[in-house]
């Protein structure tokens, strides 16, 4: 099987004509619906918002998001997010549950924090892979991320190849995203070259007494990628993910065997080091795509994402 523009698997052996027609139809539908791509699936373009440097996002009491500049006092209110019903199993056994994923997530490792202490730090190091040999407009996302228990939002420092609602094209670029329901927010997009060292990190910067939390997401050394989100539910689902759209042949993946997501560090509030055992979900394994655990644990953990 190979993958459609929407991330669905296609039967191997499909003709080039049929694949091309399918992509063309999807593109027309996406244009007609003004749909644009985020690292949590397609959203209406009117619901994707760029957050200028110096601004923060605040979840207001009625759950709508306010973009606020704490120095000038300027702010903009965005619509209350429409939250889809996400399937949830009432269990603390993370082997019976997986984080909510968009259908573009084809392979990932995940860990569920069942502690009452929120995750205070989640960092991952990796290098920008070589470009794919073939470029047909596909989009690849590679990231570490955290979601809340409701599985209706995600905070993530993202490496992308190809276009997204943040920009991009036939090159690698980085930025941070916060997506909640049908609303998406992105920081500035930065061009990066193959081989560049990256460190994606999500930090807890505050918590109301026993309640909502505030976080930042960014890449080391790229201040413009910082996205600050305040007063949101605690984030409990940690993941290392390859997400793809528009891939129809193996040469559209990076021209390398795998990406090593290394120096994975997870700390809980108060400095506690949790016991972390990564679980794997390989929803599509064409072209050898899969995730393997190199080293478990919350300190210098590592997983390899194969292409």
Secondary structure, 3 states (H helix, E strand, C coil): CEECCCCCEECCCCCHHHHHHHHHHHHHHHHHCCEEEECCEEEEHHHEEECCCCCEEEECCCCEEEEECCCCCCEEEEEECCCCCCCCCCCCCCCCCCCCCCCCEEEEEEEECCCCCCEEEEEEEEECCCCECCCCCCEEEEEEEEEECCCCEEEEEEEEECCECCECCCCEEEEEEEEECCEEEECCCEEECCCCEEEEEEEEEEECCCCCEEEEEEECCEEEEEEEEEEECCEEEEEEEEEEECCCCHHHCECCCEEEEEEEEEEECCCECCCCCCEEEECCCHHHCEEEEEECCCCCEEEEEEC
